[in-house]
Amino acid sequence: MVKIILVRHGETGWNKEHRIQGAGSDIPLNEVGLRQAEAVASRLKDEKIEAIYCSPLERARNTAQAIARHHQLTLNTLPSLREMEVGELEGVYSADLRLRFDEFICQQGDDPVRGKLPGGESICDVQNRAWDAVKSISDKHADCTVVIVTHYFVIMSLVCRILNLPLSHIPRLRLSPATITAFTLDGSSGARLELFNDGCHNIS
């Protein structure tokens, strides 16, 4: 059995400004986000972690580096763990959509969860590449605990996969910056969600 600890990166300036921040925006953590990264790292310092994987985007790498310092581990970056490719919506203020961004995504096209964003990808694309990454990681680390530092839509799509929920349920859930979501993956019994959006370590 593999334990996967999913960590959403800390806050960035665009998070605070409510701007759409996809894979095309390599925005660093702001001062709050840096403190959050240290807080989540402290929370995980006593976990017996075998490996740390992260998105190649700076906000995820900064968060993962804080965690790695407590464990003397080298980061493994995977492009498949990057945030959703949002295409022409990169940097747009959420208020301009007149909807929360996750609601906007789930209303696209005749099939609300399969429509690709203009110049980007669909939430189904994100789920498929993220789940493939999780399976590959779990194959390499049997009976271990692994940390994956990644992004909002990656984590949300994985949670839906684990719970067998349609992706259209994403707007009903909340995931804050620098929170922990964890699940176990067993070849015989499948995946089991153990923790979701746990941010009790965070400071304002």
Secondary structure, DSSP 8 states (H G I E B T S, - for coil): -EEEEEEE---BHHHHHTB---TT----B-HHHHHHHHHHHHHTTTS-EEEEEE-SSHHHHHHHHHHHTTTT--EEE-GGGS----GGGTT-BGGGGTS-HHHHHTTSSSSTTT---TTS--HHHHHHHHHHHHHHHHHHSTTSEEEEEE-HHHHHHHHHHHHT--GGGGGG----TT-EEEEEEETTTEEEEEEEEE-TT---
